[in-house]
């Protein structure tokens, strides 16, 4: 008998907990700590001083079915992606810097954002894929409450750069079905000038462990579509700048050898990458092969590409 799946947040909706979470999240914006930066800015009144440059409303660059995501997210109907503007990181090599660093897009209130979610469901997408959501947890929960009350039932994908606070993850427990964090760097000292934060590796490892505790390894339905669990992305950088070996060892040792992992080989110099040594060239085939070999040697067999 085929296993049936229900989006996690529907259980919270039925008991009234989803409404409570949305209310608590908005209260956090009064002295915001909903990402790991902990700016403590009152984002209900102003964006001044907020690293994410985001206020009470979410800013969205684009949305629609996306067929370039990981295979278990795409299926036949595509992943229902919502590309949020701005970011809580400042990656010097960001490929979407016009969205993340310049904030291209338009502001949407919770009702409008809920309608976007419902429109993606109507298009036949397999999930609602929230891209760069870490600075917008409160706005997302408010919109999700409205959308769920109007019939949204798709699983939620939290597609994050991996710099997420314990406070945000506590609010998202039982709401998010699929966590998809980046693990960008193994060493915070290396990451500091490249991401604009000084504790990325420590925050990232703690966040990924918490995500795995909440949802476990990635579970697919009978059609091979992701329904619940953790999916990690790691972009392999030239000269092992990201500390790929260390990250893979952490995943195998402290998360699970059954982790679904997308080792990405598409690095190319973008934005301000040419200002930094090792980032001013593409990744070589040999460097990527070495990363894949390391993953397999550690027992990590659920690789998205190789």
C-alpha positions as CSV (number, residue, x, y, z in Angstrom):
1,X,0.0,0.0,0.0
2,X,1.4,3.4,-1.0
3,X,2.3,5.7,1.8
4,X,0.2,8.9,2.0
5,X,1.8,12.3,2.7
6,X,0.3,15.4,4.1
7,X,2.0,18.8,4.3
8,X,3.3,19.3,7.8
9,X,1.7,22.7,8.3
10,X,-1.8,21.3,7.8
11,X,-1.6,19.6,11.2
12,X,-0.6,22.9,12.8
13,X,-3.4,24.7,11.0
14,X,-6.0,22.4,12.3
15,X,-5.0,22.9,15.9
16,X,-4.5,26.7,15.7
17,X,-0.8,26.4,16.2
18,X,0.0,27.8,12.7
19,X,-1.8,31.1,13.6
20,X,0.2,31.3,16.9
21,X,3.5,30.8,15.1
22,X,2.7,33.5,12.6
23,X,1.8,35.9,15.4
24,X,5.0,35.1,17.4
25,X,7.1,35.5,14.3
26,X,5.8,39.0,13.6
27,X,6.5,39.9,17.2
28,X,10.1,38.9,16.6
29,X,10.3,41.7,14.0
30,X,10.0,44.3,16.7
31,X,13.6,43.5,17.7
32,X,14.5,41.2,14.9
33,X,16.5,38.0,15.5
34,X,14.9,35.9,12.8
35,X,18.2,35.2,11.1
36,X,21.6,34.5,12.6
37,X,22.8,38.1,12.2
38,X,20.5,39.2,15.1
39,X,20.4,42.9,14.0
40,X,17.7,43.7,16.6
41,X,16.2,46.3,14.3
42,X,12.4,47.0,14.6
43,X,11.6,45.9,11.0
44,X,7.9,46.8,11.5
45,X,8.9,50.5,11.4
46,X,12.1,50.7,9.3
47,X,14.7,48.8,7.3
48,X,17.5,51.1,8.6
49,X,20.2,49.0,10.2
50,X,18.9,45.7,9.0
51,X,21.5,43.7,7.1
52,X,18.8,42.2,4.9
53,X,17.3,45.7,4.0
54,X,13.9,44.2,4.4
55,X,11.0,45.6,6.4
56,X,7.5,44.4,7.2
57,X,6.7,43.1,3.7
58,X,8.5,40.5,1.7
59,X,10.0,41.5,-1.6
60,X,9.7,39.0,-4.4
61,X,11.8,39.1,-7.6
62,X,9.9,36.3,-9.5
63,X,8.0,33.1,-9.1
64,X,6.9,30.1,-11.3
65,X,7.5,26.5,-12.0
66,X,11.2,25.7,-12.0
67,X,12.7,22.7,-13.8
68,X,16.4,23.3,-12.9
69,X,16.2,22.2,-9.3
70,X,17.1,18.8,-7.9
71,X,15.3,15.9,-9.5
72,X,13.2,15.0,-6.5
73,X,11.8,18.5,-6.4
74,X,11.0,18.9,-10.1
75,X,9.1,15.8,-11.2
76,X,6.8,16.6,-14.2
77,X,5.1,19.7,-12.8
78,X,8.2,21.6,-11.7
79,X,9.2,23.1,-8.3
80,X,7.0,26.1,-7.4
81,X,9.8,28.6,-6.7
82,X,9.4,32.0,-5.1
83,X,12.6,34.0,-5.5
84,X,12.8,36.4,-2.6
85,X,14.8,39.6,-2.9
86,X,17.7,40.6,-0.6
87,X,19.6,38.1,1.6
88,X,21.1,37.8,5.0
89,X,24.5,37.0,3.5
90,X,26.7,39.1,1.2
91,X,28.4,36.5,-1.0
92,X,31.0,38.2,-3.2
93,X,30.5,35.4,-5.8
94,X,26.7,35.4,-5.8
95,X,25.3,34.4,-9.2
96,X,22.1,36.2,-8.5
97,X,23.6,39.3,-7.1
98,X,21.1,41.6,-8.8
99,X,18.4,39.9,-6.6
100,X,20.4,39.3,-3.4
101,X,22.5,42.4,-3.2
102,X,20.5,45.0,-5.2
103,X,17.0,43.8,-4.2
104,X,15.3,43.7,-7.6
105,X,11.6,42.9,-7.2
106,X,8.4,44.2,-5.7
107,X,7.0,44.1,-2.2
108,X,4.1,41.8,-1.5
109,X,1.8,41.8,1.6
110,X,0.8,38.5,3.2
111,X,-2.4,38.2,1.1
112,X,-0.5,38.7,-2.1
113,X,2.2,36.3,-1.2
114,X,-0.5,33.7,-0.3
115,X,-2.1,34.2,-3.7
116,X,1.3,33.5,-5.3
117,X,1.5,30.2,-3.4
118,X,-2.0,29.2,-4.5
119,X,-1.2,30.1,-8.1
120,X,1.8,27.9,-8.1
121,X,-0.3,25.0,-6.7
122,X,-2.8,25.7,-9.5
123,X,-0.1,25.4,-12.1
124,X,0.6,21.8,-11.0
125,X,3.8,22.4,-9.1
126,X,4.9,19.7,-6.7
127,X,5.9,22.0,-3.9
128,X,6.3,25.6,-2.7
129,X,10.1,26.3,-2.9
130,X,11.0,29.4,-0.9
131,X,14.3,30.7,-2.2
132,X,16.4,32.8,0.1
133,X,13.8,32.8,2.9
134,X,16.0,33.3,6.1
135,X,15.3,37.0,6.5
136,X,11.5,36.6,5.8
137,X,10.4,33.8,8.1
138,X,7.7,36.0,9.7
139,X,6.3,37.2,6.4
140,X,6.2,33.7,5.0
141,X,4.4,32.3,8.0
142,X,1.7,35.0,7.8
143,X,1.2,34.3,4.1
144,X,1.3,30.5,4.6
145,X,-1.5,30.8,7.2
146,X,-3.8,32.6,4.7
147,X,-2.9,30.2,1.9
148,X,-3.5,27.1,4.0
149,X,-6.9,28.4,5.1
150,X,-7.7,28.7,1.3
151,X,-6.6,25.2,0.4
152,X,-2.9,25.1,0.0
153,X,-1.6,21.6,0.6
154,X,1.8,21.4,-1.1
155,X,4.9,20.6,0.9
156,X,7.1,23.6,1.8
157,X,10.8,23.7,0.7
158,X,13.0,26.0,2.7
159,X,15.8,26.7,0.2
160,X,18.4,28.6,2.3
161,X,21.9,29.8,2.3
162,X,22.3,28.0,5.6
163,X,22.8,31.0,8.0
164,X,19.6,30.4,10.0
165,X,19.0,31.2,13.7
166,X,17.7,28.7,16.3
167,X,14.7,31.1,16.9
168,X,13.6,30.9,13.2
169,X,14.1,27.1,13.1
170,X,12.0,26.7,16.2
171,X,9.2,28.6,14.6
172,X,9.5,26.5,11.4
173,X,9.4,23.1,13.2
174,X,6.4,21.2,12.0
175,X,5.9,23.8,9.2
176,X,8.7,23.0,6.7
177,X,8.6,19.6,5.0
178,X,11.8,19.8,3.1
179,X,14.9,21.7,4.3
180,X,17.4,22.5,1.5
181,X,20.3,24.4,3.1
182,X,23.6,25.3,1.5
183,X,26.8,24.3,3.3
184,X,29.1,26.9,1.8
185,X,32.2,26.9,3.9
186,X,33.8,24.7,6.6
187,X,36.0,27.5,8.1
188,X,34.5,30.8,9.3
189,X,37.8,32.6,9.0
190,X,37.9,31.8,5.3
191,X,34.2,32.6,4.9
192,X,34.3,36.0,6.7
193,X,35.5,38.2,3.8
194,X,33.5,36.3,1.3
195,X,30.1,36.1,3.0
196,X,30.2,39.1,5.2
197,X,29.6,37.2,8.5
198,X,32.1,36.0,11.0
199,X,30.6,32.7,12.3
200,X,29.1,31.1,9.2
201,X,30.5,27.6,9.7
202,X,29.4,27.2,13.3
203,X,25.9,28.6,12.7
204,X,25.6,26.5,9.5
205,X,26.5,23.2,11.2
206,X,24.2,23.8,14.1
207,X,21.3,24.8,11.7
208,X,21.8,21.7,9.5
209,X,21.8,19.4,12.5
210,X,18.6,21.1,13.8
211,X,17.0,20.7,10.3
212,X,17.8,17.0,10.2
213,X,16.5,16.5,13.7
214,X,13.2,18.0,12.6
215,X,12.6,16.2,9.3
216,X,15.2,13.4,9.0
217,X,16.6,12.0,5.7
218,X,14.9,12.8,2.5
219,X,11.8,10.6,1.8
220,X,10.4,10.2,-1.7
221,X,6.9,9.1,-2.8
222,X,6.2,6.3,-5.3
223,X,6.8,8.7,-8.2
224,X,10.2,9.8,-6.9
225,X,9.0,13.2,-5.6
226,X,10.4,14.6,-2.4
227,X,7.9,14.7,0.4
228,X,9.9,15.3,3.6
229,X,13.4,15.5,4.8
230,X,16.8,17.1,4.4
231,X,18.6,17.9,1.1
232,X,22.0,19.6,1.3
233,X,23.7,21.6,-1.4
234,X,27.4,22.2,-1.5
235,X,29.1,24.3,-4.2
236,X,32.6,23.0,-4.8
237,X,35.1,25.9,-5.1
238,X,38.5,26.1,-6.8
239,X,41.5,25.2,-4.6
240,X,39.2,23.6,-2.1
241,X,38.5,27.0,-0.7
242,X,35.1,25.9,0.7
243,X,36.8,23.1,2.7
244,X,34.8,20.4,0.8
245,X,36.5,17.5,2.5
246,X,35.6,18.8,6.0
247,X,32.0,19.5,5.1
248,X,31.6,16.0,3.6
249,X,33.1,14.4,6.7
250,X,30.7,16.4,8.9
251,X,27.7,15.3,6.8
252,X,28.7,11.6,7.0
253,X,29.7,11.7,10.7
254,X,27.2,14.1,12.3
255,X,24.2,14.1,10.0
256,X,23.6,10.9,8.1
257,X,25.3,8.8,5.3
258,X,21.8,8.7,3.8
259,X,21.8,12.4,3.3
260,X,20.6,13.5,-0.1
261,X,23.5,15.7,-1.3
262,X,23.8,17.9,-4.4
263,X,27.5,18.4,-5.0
264,X,27.5,21.3,-7.4
265,X,30.2,21.9,-10.1
266,X,28.8,25.0,-11.7
267,X,30.9,27.6,-10.0
268,X,31.9,30.5,-12.2
269,X,33.3,33.9,-11.3
270,X,30.5,36.3,-10.8
271,X,29.8,39.7,-9.1
272,X,33.0,40.6,-7.3
273,X,34.7,37.2,-7.5
274,X,37.6,38.5,-9.6
275,X,38.8,40.6,-6.6
276,X,39.7,37.4,-4.7
277,X,42.4,34.8,-5.5
278,X,41.1,31.3,-6.1
279,X,37.6,32.7,-7.0
280,X,38.7,34.2,-10.3
281,X,38.6,31.0,-12.2
282,X,36.2,28.1,-12.9
283,X,36.4,24.8,-11.1
284,X,38.4,22.2,-12.9
285,X,37.0,18.7,-13.7
286,X,39.7,17.1,-11.6
287,X,38.8,19.2,-8.6
288,X,35.1,18.1,-8.9
289,X,36.0,14.5,-9.5
290,X,38.0,14.5,-6.3
291,X,35.0,15.9,-4.3
292,X,32.8,13.2,-5.7
293,X,35.3,10.5,-4.9
294,X,35.6,11.8,-1.3
295,X,31.8,11.7,-0.9
296,X,31.6,8.2,-2.1
297,X,34.5,7.1,0.1
298,X,32.7,8.4,3.1
299,X,29.6,6.4,2.2
300,X,27.5,9.3,0.9
301,X,25.7,7.6,-2.0
302,X,22.7,9.7,-2.5
303,X,24.3,12.2,-4.8
304,X,22.1,14.3,-7.0
305,X,24.4,14.6,-10.0
306,X,27.1,12.0,-10.2
